Amino acid sequence: MGSVNPTEIDLATLAWLTGSAANRYLLASLRSRGHPDVRISHGYVIQHLIDREPTISELARRMQVTQQRASTQIRELEQLGYVTRHPDDTDSRARRVRLTTRGTELVADSRRVRESLNVELIGRVGEEHAEVATTTLARLLDLVGGESHVRRRSAPLPED
């Protein structure tokens, strides 16, 4: 098995390619665990529902998309059984979005797959190398303005 020669590719591109491949691996793993219709974009939406129950307007603002796009994403997740909408306790006109049991299971399965992948990587490269890589990628994320999104759990949907 050959590996990529790090001198032939810049770090930002290597990080993007690696992240894309890791996402494909994650999707394949989740699909084999009973989530056959899950997509990468679902994760961008679900991250906003882990510790809150936003309205579509709030969700759109946090995801930096139109209300129509947020609504489309929620409708799709609703059809797949990952989220549900319910009336707001204080404003009967507003509807809040929350994860269902199936949605919570998807989050847990995703975390297990990522943790397993992380453990396997550390087993291959060692803790010290993994820590250096993590620090380097975190600094790159900060350099390109993405750290605050991660800290706030508000990474925007990728552009189409």
C-alpha positions as CSV (number, residue, x, y, z in Angstrom):
1,M,0.0,0.0,0.0
2,G,1.5,3.3,-1.1
3,S,1.1,6.5,0.7
4,V,0.9,10.1,-0.4
5,N,4.3,11.9,-0.5
6,P,3.7,14.9,1.8
7,T,6.1,17.0,-0.2
8,E,3.9,16.7,-3.3
9,I,0.8,18.3,-1.8
10,D,0.1,21.4,0.3
11,L,-1.2,20.9,3.8
12,A,-4.6,22.5,3.2
13,T,-5.3,20.3,0.2
14,L,-4.1,17.2,2.0
15,A,-6.4,18.1,5.0
16,W,-9.4,18.6,2.6
17,L,-8.7,15.3,0.8
18,T,-8.3,13.5,4.1
19,G,-11.4,15.0,5.5
20,S,-13.4,14.1,2.4
21,A,-12.1,10.5,2.5
22,A,-12.9,10.3,6.2
23,N,-16.4,11.5,5.6
24,R,-16.9,8.8,2.9
25,Y,-15.7,6.2,5.4
26,L,-18.0,7.6,8.1
27,L,-21.0,7.5,5.8
28,A,-20.3,3.9,4.7
29,S,-20.0,2.9,8.4
30,L,-23.2,4.7,9.4
31,R,-25.0,3.2,6.4
32,S,-23.9,-0.3,7.5
33,R,-25.2,0.4,11.0
34,G,-28.8,1.1,9.9
35,H,-28.7,4.6,8.6
36,P,-28.9,3.9,4.8
37,D,-30.0,7.4,3.7
38,V,-27.7,9.6,5.8
39,R,-25.7,12.2,4.0
40,I,-22.9,14.5,5.0
41,S,-25.1,17.6,4.9
42,H,-27.3,15.9,7.6
43,G,-24.4,16.2,10.0
44,Y,-24.2,19.9,9.5
45,V,-27.8,20.3,10.5
46,I,-27.8,17.7,13.3
47,Q,-24.9,19.5,15.0
48,H,-27.2,22.4,15.8
49,L,-29.8,20.0,17.4
50,I,-27.5,18.2,19.8
51,D,-28.0,20.6,22.7
52,R,-30.8,22.9,21.6
53,E,-34.2,22.9,19.9
54,P,-34.1,25.8,17.4
55,T,-36.9,27.1,15.2
56,I,-36.3,27.0,11.5
57,S,-35.4,30.7,11.5
58,E,-32.9,30.2,14.3
59,L,-31.4,27.2,12.5
60,A,-31.1,29.1,9.2
61,R,-29.3,31.9,11.0
62,R,-26.9,29.6,12.7
63,M,-26.2,27.6,9.5
64,Q,-25.9,30.8,7.5
65,V,-28.5,29.7,4.9
66,T,-31.9,30.8,3.8
67,Q,-35.0,29.7,5.8
68,Q,-36.0,27.7,2.7
69,R,-32.8,25.7,2.7
70,A,-33.0,25.0,6.4
71,S,-36.6,24.0,6.1
72,T,-35.7,21.6,3.2
73,Q,-33.0,20.0,5.3
74,I,-35.3,19.6,8.3
75,R,-38.1,18.2,6.1
76,E,-35.7,15.6,4.8
77,L,-34.4,14.6,8.2
78,E,-38.0,14.5,9.4
79,Q,-38.9,12.0,6.6
80,L,-36.0,9.9,7.6
81,G,-37.1,9.9,11.3
82,Y,-34.1,11.8,12.7
83,V,-36.0,14.9,13.8
84,T,-39.4,16.1,14.8
85,R,-41.1,19.5,15.1
86,H,-43.1,20.5,18.1
87,P,-44.9,23.7,19.2
88,D,-42.8,26.2,21.2
89,D,-43.8,26.4,24.9
90,T,-44.2,30.2,24.8
91,D,-45.2,31.0,21.3
92,S,-47.8,28.7,19.7
93,R,-47.0,30.0,16.2
94,A,-43.4,28.9,16.4
95,R,-42.3,25.3,15.9
96,R,-39.1,23.9,17.4
97,V,-37.0,21.1,15.9
98,R,-35.6,18.3,18.1
99,L,-33.7,15.1,17.6
100,T,-35.8,11.9,17.8
101,T,-34.5,8.7,19.5
102,R,-33.3,7.7,16.0
103,G,-31.5,11.0,15.6
104,T,-29.8,10.6,19.0
105,E,-28.8,7.1,17.9
106,L,-27.3,8.5,14.7
107,V,-25.2,10.9,16.8
108,A,-24.0,8.1,19.0
109,D,-23.2,5.8,16.1
110,S,-21.3,8.7,14.4
111,R,-19.3,9.3,17.6
112,R,-18.5,5.6,18.0
113,V,-17.3,5.4,14.4
114,R,-15.1,8.5,14.7
115,E,-13.7,7.3,18.0
116,S,-12.8,3.9,16.5
117,L,-11.1,5.6,13.6
118,N,-9.2,7.8,15.9
119,V,-8.0,4.9,18.0
120,E,-6.9,3.0,14.9
121,L,-5.0,6.0,13.6
122,I,-3.2,6.5,17.0
123,G,-2.4,2.8,16.9
124,R,-0.7,3.2,13.5
125,V,1.1,6.5,14.0
126,G,1.5,6.8,17.8
127,E,0.0,9.3,20.2
128,E,2.8,11.9,19.7
129,H,2.4,12.0,15.9
130,A,-1.4,12.1,16.2
131,E,-1.2,15.0,18.7
132,V,1.1,17.0,16.4
133,A,-1.2,16.4,13.5
134,T,-4.2,17.5,15.6
135,T,-2.4,20.6,16.7
136,T,-1.4,21.4,13.1
137,L,-4.8,21.0,11.7
138,A,-6.4,23.0,14.5
139,R,-3.9,25.8,13.7
140,L,-4.8,25.6,10.1
141,L,-8.5,25.7,11.0
142,D,-7.9,28.8,13.0
143,L,-5.8,30.4,10.2
144,V,-8.7,30.0,7.7
145,G,-11.3,31.3,10.1
146,G,-13.1,28.0,11.0
147,E,-12.2,27.5,14.6
148,S,-15.0,29.7,16.0
149,H,-17.6,27.7,14.0
150,V,-16.3,24.5,15.5
151,R,-16.2,25.9,19.0
152,R,-19.8,27.1,18.6
153,R,-20.9,23.9,16.9
154,S,-22.1,26.0,14.0
155,A,-20.1,24.9,10.9
156,P,-22.1,26.2,7.9
157,L,-23.4,23.9,5.3
158,P,-20.9,23.3,2.4
159,E,-21.6,25.3,-0.7
160,D,-23.2,23.3,-3.5
